[in-house]
Amino acid sequence: MSSLPHRGSRIVLVAVVALLGAACAHRAAPGVTAQVLQADVVFGAKTAPVEPTASAPPNALPPQSATANETTAPPLASLAPLPLTIPPLTIPVSAPASSCPMAGPTAFPKTAATYSVPLGSLPAVGTYRWKRQGTVTATSGRPPTNVDGFETRRIDNVIQLAPVSDPSTGEKYPSFRYDTTQPDLLTGSTVTRTWQVEGGGLVIGPNDAPILPEGIATSQIPTVTPPEQGLALASQVTTAADGTTSTFSPVTPLLLFPFPVSVGQTFTSTAIDPDTFASMTYADATVLAQQRVDACGAVVEGWGVTGLLEYTSPSGAVSSFTLTMVVVPQMGSILAAESINQKAGGGTGEAVDWTIGQVNPSPLPVSGS
């Protein structure tokens, strides 16, 4: 009788082991479920979808039994990001960035670029939308801020002056002034420029003499343009955000584009304000060939010019930048494109390209509205 209880105990023990083995066979394996979310990258591309996996993420450590001499390092995800201490530069947008269609491959300018300003060709008064693209560096050593979208410029105060006469032919050409007003991206100021325009007839130059005597090269024939005959800066008024103004009003205007057009012509002009002794110089400027500008679907043709513009303030501080423009004589000698590169040596300034965004201006806002 003493062997029966012993045999029963063995049966019970085997049953318990079998139940434990069954429980181990059906229990879910431990693991970590990672939830993956798709997000758009800043520039618009999407990350490839990632399938969920049961493996532990890279920043998760497997559980270990820590001893008295061991410490557990915090997971990487718990480390707080460093605060951003450089505030971004805010570029004000003067006009909403509405649609701007591109000109088709067969689009041509309504009128070809003329070699001078035709009589009766005055600038059209109104507001113009301008496209812009580039960067602005407000503080030396800081990252540049991207600039795009549109801004509004205006043309007004067109004043027609007595026409000028060609001294050799007696042919008359227009003379007038007009104002342009535009924002300054670097300072937030408003800049109003008064332009003086004087047309002119053809002159003898390297590109105006197709037939030359034998033995004479085109480089030996000088190009002569009377002073101030062309597009010149007569004055400039800068109004800061607080309402204070500074004026540059030289005795003679600063010539920025000579008429008549002579491609390849080089020139240097200087203008000095007698009241403040501030000065501007457009040095080593070169007249370029015809340039076509896409004004949001309408093609405008003008002439290019590029040179180094240097400004010396009343205190003696000097700032300089490369100024490239496209001048359209047949539209009253207005600008169709402008480019400023002021970031030589990685300093502060603008590196921005502007192009006109409409040929027919919008009406000026009613005063007091």
Secondary structure by P-SEA (a helix, b strand, c coil): caaaaaaaaaaaaaaaaaaaaaaaacccccbbbbbbbbbbcccccccccccccccccccccccccccccbbbbccccccccccccbbbbbbbbcccccbbbbbcccccccccccccccccccccbbbbbbbbbbccccccccbbbbbbcbbbbbbcccccccccccccccbbbbbbcbbbbbbbccccbbbbbbbbbbbbccccccccccccccccccccbbbbbcccccbbbcbbbbbccccbbbbbbcccccccccccccccccbbbbbbcccccccccccccccccbbbbbcccbbbbbbbbbbbbbbbcccbbbbbbbbbbcccccccccccbbbbbcccccccccbbbbbbccccccccccccc
